[in-house]
């Protein structure tokens, strides 16, 4: 079965960015998030032993969640992520080589961009969606202008500084979803705290 991004965004268009997650807490934190209706989990590669966390999450959740890696900057890492069970590749930057490698291996690719030039280059490389990063340096007006020229239906997810308090203006501008980092999980948070935040974020979207 072909892997597609849209069905996951249709379930809930929030991506949980678990920067700093440790393998020994991966399952408990993952359950706090997936169990509260956010089934897309991204473990940034600058976390402790990220491939171990990805392996544990992918094995535990199976088809209940889309598990992948963020902060992927080297195309050589893509195959290691795939071997660990990751199915989503997210980058902080506009590198078509990482996107092409993800697509070659049958994975979903949501690379980071900030300009129209970067966006079109990434889409030409096969990107399934685009991550507008850092969103703090852009605005809903910028997103609206970008969407006016990007191919119709291109999912753009702002990432950076997004939380329950400021989703609405971005949604009004056409955001297909968001990557949520510290507003959902920070190192040291208990699963109960993460679960409460997941509920609040899900409610804010709904």
QUIRALIN-V482522 format. One record per backbone hydrogen bond with DSSP energy under -0.5 kcal/mol. NH is the residue of the N-H (numbers start at 1). CO is the residue of the C=O. If there is no record, write none. Layout:
((NH;CO) (NH;CO))
This chain:
((8;5) (9;5) (10;6) (11;7) (12;8) (15;178) (16;14) (16;40) (17;15) (17;180) (18;16) (18;42) (19;17) (21;18) (25;22) (26;22) (26;23) (29;25) (30;26) (31;27) (32;28) (33;29) (34;30) (35;31) (36;33) (37;34) (38;33) (39;37) (40;14) (41;39) (41;66) (42;16) (43;68) (44;42) (45;70) (47;44) (50;47) (52;49) (53;49) (54;50) (55;51) (56;52) (57;53) (58;54) (59;55) (60;56) (61;57) (62;58) (64;61) (65;62) (66;39) (67;65) (68;41) (69;88) (70;43) (72;90) (73;71) (77;74) (78;74) (78;75) (79;75) (80;76) (81;77) (82;78) (83;79) (84;80) (85;82) (86;81) (87;67) (88;67) (89;108) (90;69) (90;88) (91;110) (95;93) (96;94) (98;95) (99;95) (100;96) (101;97) (102;98) (103;99) (104;100) (105;101) (106;103) (107;102) (108;87) (110;89) (111;129) (112;93) (113;131) (119;115) (120;116) (121;117) (122;118) (123;119) (124;120) (125;121) (126;123) (127;122) (128;109) (129;109) (130;155) (131;111) (132;130) (132;157) (133;113) (133;131) (135;159) (137;134) (138;135) (143;139) (144;140) (145;141) (146;142) (147;143) (148;144) (149;145) (149;146) (150;146) (154;151) (156;154) (157;130) (158;156) (158;177) (159;132) (160;179) (166;163) (167;163) (170;166) (170;167) (171;167) (172;168) (173;169) (174;170) (174;171) (175;170) (176;156) (177;156) (178;13) (179;158) (180;15) (180;178) (181;179) (184;181) (185;181) (189;186) (194;190) (195;191) (196;192) (197;193) (198;194) (199;195) (200;196) (201;197) (202;198) (203;199) (204;200) (205;201) (206;202))
